[in-house]
Amino acid sequence: MKIRITCRHSNFPEKLQEHTKSHVQALERFGEHFESGEIVFDRAHGQVICELILHRHSGEPFVASDECSDGRTAIDNVVDKVRRQIIKYKETHSAKARRHNEAIHRKKT
């Protein structure tokens, strides 16, 4: 997965950027393969605003944003939000597949 980090209105430390990359790459363990990821850091009124967009090969991207006083906390919160979105998506779609298969099975018998 290609990961692009954009920092607006200030420079963020290299360690924070590495922390961000490792957390975002860990999201692929859910079995979803992403084309690319965009992380946008911004600083406004003493707060760090973090937005994460994960582009899938097909379908709508997963998007989350958070605002905190600390960059690490912001990225952790954003990754948790996207993680919940992925889990919810997978649960929804696997339930549809089960219902569909049950309906086909009932028609055959």
C-alpha positions in Angstrom: 0.0 0.0 0.0 1.3 3.5 -0.9 1.1 5.9 2.0 1.2 9.6 1.5 1.6 11.9 4.5 0.9 15.6 4.1 1.7 18.2 6.8 0.0 21.5 6.6 1.0 24.7 8.4 3.9 23.0 10.3 6.4 20.2 10.1 5.8 17.1 12.0 8.7 15.0 13.4 9.9 12.0 11.4 9.2 9.7 14.4 5.5 10.7 14.3 5.4 10.0 10.5 7.0 6.6 11.1 4.5 5.9 13.9 1.7 6.8 11.5 2.9 4.6 8.7 3.3 1.5 11.0 -0.2 2.0 12.4 -1.8 2.5 9.0 -0.1 -0.5 7.5 -1.3 -2.6 10.4 -4.9 -2.1 9.2 -4.2 -4.5 6.3 -4.2 -7.4 8.7 -8.0 -7.4 8.6 -7.8 -9.0 5.1 -8.7 -5.8 3.3 -6.2 -4.8 0.7 -5.9 -1.0 0.1 -4.6 0.8 -2.9 -3.3 3.8 -1.0 -3.6 5.8 2.2 -3.6 9.5 2.7 -2.9 11.1 6.1 -3.2 14.8 6.5 -1.9 16.6 9.5 -2.8 20.2 10.2 -2.3 22.5 13.2 -5.0 25.0 14.1 -5.5 26.8 17.4 -3.0 24.7 19.3 -4.7 21.5 18.2 -3.5 18.8 15.8 -6.0 17.8 13.2 -5.5 14.4 11.6 -7.5 12.9 8.7 -7.0 9.4 7.3 -8.4 8.3 4.0 -7.9 4.6 2.9 -8.7 4.0 -0.7 -9.9 0.5 -1.5 -9.5 -1.3 -4.9 -13.3 -1.1 -5.2 -16.0 0.7 -3.3 -16.0 3.8 -1.2 -12.9 4.7 0.8 -12.7 4.6 4.6 -12.4 8.1 6.1 -11.9 9.3 9.6 -10.6 12.5 11.3 -9.8 13.6 14.8 -8.6 16.7 16.6 -6.3 16.4 19.7 -3.6 18.4 21.4 -1.0 15.6 20.6 -0.2 14.1 17.2 0.3 10.6 18.5 -3.1 10.6 20.2 -4.8 12.0 17.1 -3.4 9.3 14.8 -4.2 6.5 17.3 -7.8 7.8 17.5 -8.1 8.0 13.7 -6.7 4.5 13.2 -9.2 3.2 15.8 -12.1 4.9 14.0 -11.1 3.3 10.7 -10.5 -0.1 12.3 -14.1 0.1 13.6 -15.4 1.0 10.1 -13.5 -1.9 8.5 -14.9 -4.4 11.1 -18.4 -3.1 10.7 -18.1 -3.3 6.9 -16.8 -6.9 7.0 -19.5 -8.0 9.5 -22.2 -6.4 7.3 -21.0 -8.0 4.1 -20.3 -11.4 5.5 -23.9 -11.4 6.9 -25.3 -10.6 3.5 -23.3 -13.4 2.0 -24.7 -15.9 4.6 -28.3 -14.7 3.9 -27.8 -15.1 0.2 -26.4 -18.6 0.5 -29.2 -19.6 2.8 -31.8 -18.4 0.4 -30.2 -20.3 -2.5 -30.0 -23.4 -0.3 -33.7 -23.2 0.6 -34.8 -22.9 -3.0 -32.9 -26.1 -3.9 -34.6 -28.2 -1.2 
